[in-house]
Amino acid sequence: MADALSVIPTAVLRNLSDKLYEKRKNAAQEIEEIVKQLAMAGDHDKITTMINLLTNEFTSSPQANHRKGGLIGLAAATVETISKP
């Protein structure tokens, strides 16, 4: 998890769990850009670590905004990794 925290800025993680949808959406867009950069660099281990962080820490959270942020973050990461040829 420490590796994912070094890849995703703390502000993005905080916004991902914000109660406002716009902040969560902006954080997901930043995650999409990070995943795009990592995919182009071929660093698939960090992408996997990010997905594990979103799955374990966000989507499994008892707090609704954390779960929503985790899902939108996973969607952003997935769209970027799938769209790469």
C-alpha positions in Angstrom: 0.0 0.0 0.0 2.9 2.4 0.7 3.8 2.1 -3.0 0.4 3.2 -4.1 0.5 6.1 -1.7 3.7 7.3 -3.3 2.0 7.2 -6.7 -1.3 8.8 -5.8 -1.0 12.2 -4.1 -2.6 12.5 -0.7 -4.9 15.3 -2.0 -6.3 13.0 -4.7 -7.0 10.3 -2.1 -8.7 12.9 0.1 -10.8 14.2 -2.7 -11.7 10.7 -3.8 -13.6 10.3 -0.5 -15.1 13.8 -0.4 -18.9 14.2 -0.1 -19.1 16.3 -3.2 -19.4 14.4 -6.4 -17.4 17.0 -8.4 -14.3 16.5 -6.1 -14.6 12.7 -6.4 -14.9 13.1 -10.2 -11.8 15.4 -10.4 -9.9 12.9 -8.3 -10.9 10.1 -10.6 -9.7 12.1 -13.6 -6.3 12.5 -11.9 -6.2 8.8 -11.2 -6.9 8.2 -14.9 -4.0 10.4 -15.9 -1.7 8.7 -13.4 -2.7 5.3 -14.8 -2.2 6.5 -18.3 1.4 7.6 -17.5 2.2 4.3 -15.7 0.7 2.3 -18.6 2.9 4.1 -21.1 5.9 3.6 -18.9 5.0 -0.1 -18.6 4.8 0.0 -14.8 2.0 -2.5 -14.4 3.0 -3.4 -10.9 2.2 0.1 -9.7 -1.2 0.0 -11.5 -2.0 -3.2 -9.8 -1.0 -1.7 -6.5 -3.3 1.3 -7.1 -6.2 -1.0 -8.0 -5.6 -3.0 -4.9 -5.6 0.2 -2.8 -8.8 1.4 -4.3 -10.4 -2.0 -3.8 -9.3 -2.7 -0.3 -9.3 0.7 1.3 -12.1 2.4 -0.5 -14.7 0.0 -1.9 -14.7 -2.0 1.3 -15.2 1.0 3.6 -18.2 1.3 5.8 -18.5 5.0 4.7 -20.6 5.6 1.6 -18.5 8.4 0.2 -15.4 6.2 0.4 -17.1 3.4 -1.5 -18.4 5.8 -4.1 -14.9 7.3 -4.5 -13.4 3.8 -4.8 -15.8 2.8 -7.5 -15.3 5.9 -9.6 -11.5 5.6 -9.1 -11.6 2.0 -10.2 -13.7 2.9 -13.2 -11.2 5.6 -14.2 -8.3 3.2 -13.9 -10.1 0.4 -15.7 -11.2 2.6 -18.6 -7.6 3.7 -19.1 -6.1 0.3 -18.9 -8.7 -1.2 -21.3 -8.4 1.5 -23.9 -4.7 1.1 -24.2 -4.0 -0.9 -27.4 
